[in-house]
Amino acid sequence: MENSCMNAMDFRYACKLFNETKTIPDADITFILEAGRKSPSAFGMEPWKFIIITNKELKNKLQPLCDNQPQISSCSHLIIILAAISNVKVESGEVKNRLRAKGMSQEATKHTIELYKNHLKDILNSDQNIYQWTSKQTFIAAANMMTAAASLEIDSCPIERFDKNHIEKLLNLDTTQYQLSLVLPLGYRAEHRTKQVRQPLEKITEFIQ
């Protein structure tokens, strides 16, 4: 298991150009999405949604909104990762539903909701603050999806250079519900990978005993 994980980490790199003739099988896409779905999140709220785009015309429209990066149009599957806004608000009822799904009693649910409200009082007071909180969590899901993809020798390249407002309009998103957080192209490399360079472990770690 350890070797499999490290092999996937060694395989992965930021692919700049995908092979347009190769398509990811449905079973593999499901596996990758499941890795995102099962990712950890604050209070177990899973504050994300994944839009999967394979339509070539739509990918071509999105490319100029992503700084014309060729990964957008050449990838097999383009994952648009959204950060939840309304679902994490207590008044939405979703917080209560998630807690009750865990088997909590009515009393325990009420108590936990109060803890949630108090802990997040400075976050839940505006959609902008909520986005800053939930969008960070989507990166956990994205990282797990990239590692899952690499374990299948499927390439990826997380992209943050995009025109958020125009993409949200193009996809007809209700931004009170979800907002764009990250764009994740997936596919098979059409180029020789660049050498993976990382700092030595001893330079980035400190043990306190």
C-alpha positions as CSV (number, residue, x, y, z in Angstrom):
1,M,0.0,0.0,0.0
2,E,2.8,2.4,0.9
3,N,4.6,1.7,-2.4
4,S,1.4,2.1,-4.4
5,C,0.8,5.5,-2.8
6,M,4.3,6.7,-3.4
7,N,4.3,5.4,-6.9
8,A,1.2,7.5,-7.6
9,M,2.8,10.6,-6.1
10,D,5.9,10.0,-8.2
11,F,3.8,9.6,-11.3
12,R,1.8,12.8,-10.9
13,Y,2.9,16.1,-12.3
14,A,1.2,19.2,-13.7
15,C,0.4,18.0,-17.2
16,K,0.5,20.9,-19.7
17,L,-0.9,19.1,-22.7
18,F,-3.2,16.0,-23.0
19,N,-3.6,13.4,-25.7
20,E,-6.9,14.3,-27.3
21,T,-7.3,10.9,-28.8
22,K,-7.5,9.1,-25.5
23,T,-10.6,9.1,-23.3
24,I,-10.8,8.1,-19.6
25,P,-13.1,5.1,-19.1
26,D,-16.3,5.7,-17.1
27,A,-15.2,3.4,-14.3
28,D,-12.0,5.3,-13.8
29,I,-13.8,8.6,-13.7
30,T,-16.2,7.2,-11.1
31,F,-13.2,6.0,-9.0
32,I,-11.6,9.5,-9.2
33,L,-14.9,11.2,-8.2
34,E,-15.4,8.8,-5.3
35,A,-12.0,9.9,-4.0
36,G,-13.3,13.4,-4.0
37,R,-16.6,12.5,-2.5
38,K,-15.0,10.6,0.4
39,S,-12.6,13.4,1.3
40,P,-12.6,15.0,4.8
41,S,-14.2,18.3,5.4
42,A,-14.9,20.6,8.3
43,F,-17.8,19.4,10.4
44,G,-18.4,16.7,7.7
45,M,-20.3,19.3,5.6
46,E,-18.7,18.2,2.2
47,P,-19.0,21.8,0.9
48,W,-18.4,21.0,-2.8
49,K,-19.9,20.0,-6.1
50,F,-18.2,18.6,-9.1
51,I,-19.3,19.4,-12.7
52,I,-17.8,17.0,-15.2
53,I,-17.5,18.4,-18.8
54,T,-16.6,16.3,-21.8
55,N,-18.4,18.4,-24.4
56,K,-15.7,19.7,-26.8
57,E,-17.6,22.9,-27.7
58,L,-18.0,23.9,-24.1
59,K,-14.4,23.1,-23.3
60,N,-13.4,25.4,-26.2
61,K,-15.5,28.2,-24.8
62,L,-13.9,27.8,-21.4
63,Q,-10.3,27.8,-22.6
64,P,-10.1,31.6,-23.2
65,L,-11.6,32.1,-19.8
66,C,-8.7,30.1,-18.3
67,D,-5.9,32.2,-19.7
68,N,-6.0,30.1,-22.9
69,Q,-4.3,27.2,-21.2
70,P,-4.3,24.2,-23.6
71,Q,-5.1,21.7,-20.9
72,I,-8.7,22.9,-20.9
73,S,-9.5,21.9,-24.5
74,S,-7.1,18.9,-24.8
75,C,-8.2,17.0,-21.7
76,S,-10.5,14.0,-21.6
77,H,-12.6,15.2,-18.7
78,L,-12.7,18.7,-17.3
79,I,-13.8,18.8,-13.6
80,I,-15.2,22.1,-12.4
81,I,-14.9,22.1,-8.6
82,L,-17.5,24.3,-6.9
83,A,-17.5,25.6,-3.3
84,A,-20.8,25.5,-1.4
85,I,-22.3,28.7,-0.1
86,S,-25.9,28.3,1.0
87,N,-25.7,24.7,2.2
88,V,-23.3,25.5,5.0
89,K,-25.6,28.1,6.5
90,V,-27.6,26.8,9.5
91,E,-30.8,28.2,8.2
92,S,-30.6,26.0,5.1
93,G,-31.4,23.0,7.2
94,E,-28.5,21.1,5.6
95,V,-26.3,21.3,8.7
96,K,-29.1,19.6,10.7
97,N,-29.7,17.0,8.1
98,R,-26.0,16.1,8.0
99,L,-25.8,15.7,11.8
100,R,-29.0,13.6,12.0
101,A,-27.6,11.4,9.2
102,K,-24.8,10.5,11.6
103,G,-27.4,9.1,14.0
104,M,-27.3,12.0,16.5
105,S,-30.2,12.4,18.9
106,Q,-32.3,15.5,18.7
107,E,-30.6,16.9,21.8
108,A,-27.1,16.2,20.5
109,T,-27.9,17.7,17.1
110,K,-29.2,20.9,18.7
111,H,-26.1,21.1,20.9
112,T,-23.7,20.5,17.9
113,I,-25.5,23.1,15.8
114,E,-24.9,25.7,18.5
115,L,-21.2,24.8,18.6
116,Y,-21.2,25.1,14.8
117,K,-22.8,28.5,14.9
118,N,-20.5,29.8,17.6
119,H,-17.3,28.4,16.1
120,L,-18.1,29.8,12.6
121,K,-19.8,33.1,13.6
122,D,-17.2,35.2,11.9
123,I,-17.4,33.0,8.7
124,L,-21.1,32.5,8.3
125,N,-21.8,36.3,8.4
126,S,-21.2,36.8,4.6
127,D,-21.1,34.8,1.4
128,Q,-17.6,36.1,0.8
129,N,-16.3,34.7,4.1
130,I,-18.1,31.4,3.5
131,Y,-16.4,31.1,0.0
132,Q,-13.0,31.7,1.5
133,W,-13.7,28.9,4.0
134,T,-15.3,26.3,1.7
135,S,-13.1,26.9,-1.3
136,K,-10.0,26.0,0.8
137,Q,-11.7,22.6,1.6
138,T,-12.3,21.9,-2.0
139,F,-8.5,21.6,-2.4
140,I,-8.5,18.6,-0.1
141,A,-11.0,16.9,-2.5
142,A,-9.0,18.0,-5.5
143,A,-5.8,16.6,-4.1
144,N,-7.3,13.3,-3.4
145,M,-8.8,13.1,-6.9
146,M,-5.4,13.9,-8.4
147,T,-3.8,11.1,-6.3
148,A,-6.5,8.7,-7.2
149,A,-6.1,9.6,-10.9
150,A,-2.3,9.1,-10.7
151,S,-2.8,5.7,-9.2
152,L,-4.5,4.8,-12.5
153,E,-1.8,6.6,-14.5
154,I,-4.2,9.3,-15.4
155,D,-2.8,12.8,-15.5
156,S,-4.1,16.1,-14.1
157,C,-3.3,19.8,-13.7
158,P,-5.1,21.9,-11.1
159,I,-5.8,25.4,-12.6
160,E,-6.5,28.6,-10.6
161,R,-5.9,31.1,-13.5
162,F,-9.4,31.7,-14.6
163,D,-12.1,34.4,-15.0
164,K,-14.3,33.3,-12.1
165,N,-17.3,35.6,-12.9
166,H,-17.4,34.8,-16.6
167,I,-17.2,31.1,-16.1
168,E,-19.9,31.2,-13.5
169,K,-22.1,33.0,-16.0
170,L,-21.2,30.6,-18.8
171,L,-22.2,27.7,-16.7
172,N,-25.3,29.5,-15.5
173,L,-24.4,29.0,-11.8
174,D,-26.5,30.3,-9.0
175,T,-23.7,31.9,-7.0
176,T,-25.8,32.1,-3.9
177,Q,-25.6,28.3,-4.0
178,Y,-22.2,27.4,-5.4
179,Q,-19.2,29.4,-6.6
180,L,-16.2,28.4,-8.8
181,S,-13.2,27.2,-6.8
182,L,-10.9,25.2,-9.0
183,V,-10.6,23.8,-12.5
184,L,-9.2,20.3,-12.8
185,P,-8.4,18.8,-16.3
186,L,-7.9,15.1,-16.4
187,G,-6.5,12.9,-19.2
188,Y,-3.4,11.2,-20.6
189,R,-0.2,13.1,-21.2
190,A,0.8,14.0,-24.8
191,E,4.2,15.3,-23.8
192,H,7.3,14.2,-22.0
193,R,6.9,15.0,-18.4
194,T,9.2,17.5,-16.7
195,K,11.4,16.2,-13.9
196,Q,9.7,16.3,-10.6
197,V,11.8,18.4,-8.2
198,R,11.0,18.5,-4.5
199,Q,13.0,19.8,-1.5
200,P,14.5,17.1,0.7
201,L,12.4,15.9,3.6
202,E,14.8,17.1,6.2
203,K,14.5,20.7,4.9
204,I,10.7,20.9,5.2
205,T,10.2,19.0,8.5
206,E,10.9,19.6,12.1
207,F,10.2,17.1,14.9
208,I,9.4,18.2,18.4
209,Q,9.8,15.5,21.0
